[in-house]
Amino acid sequence: MTLTPEQVEYLNSQTLGRLATVDRHGAPQNNPVTFRYNPELGAIDIGGHNLGASRKFRNLAGNNWVAFVVDDIASYQPWRVRCLEIRGRAETLSVAEPLRPGFSTELIRIHPDRILDFGLTAHGAAAPERPQ
C-alpha cells in the first residue's frame, strides 16, 4: 500500500508517533517512538536508544503485526486534529544505520497494509469534535 503525497508530507513534518505491538501472551503495548519515512521502500523506520533490547523489538519476534499512529492538533481555533494510522507488518533489523545520532543500530521497519487518515487536507474527513 502506498502513502499519498499529503500523508508523506504530514509524516515528514512530525517526529513523534506511537507504535502498538502485541507480546507473546497477546497483551498489547503502545509506546512513543521517533521515526522517519523511508521513500525508497514506502516504509516507516523506527529507531531509538538500545532499541534491540526493548520490549517492542522483542514483541515482533512472536507477532509482527503493528499499528503506528501519528497525530497532532493543527489548531485550536478552529479545532483541527490531524491523524495518520498505519497498520502493517514490521521487520526488525539488527544492523542498520542509526536513525539519529546516539541511537542504536537496530531498526523497526513497518510495511503498510492499511492506511487511515483524517484532517490532513481541507477536503479530507472531518476531525472529531473537541472534547468539552
Secondary structure as UniProt FT lines:
FT   HELIX           5..12
FT   STRAND          16..22
FT   TURN            24..25
FT   STRAND          28..38
FT   TURN            39..42
FT   STRAND          43..47
FT   TURN            49..50
FT   HELIX           51..53
FT   HELIX           55..62
FT   STRAND          65..76
FT   TURN            77..78
FT   STRAND          79..93
FT   TURN            101..102
FT   STRAND          107..118
FT   TURN            122..123
//
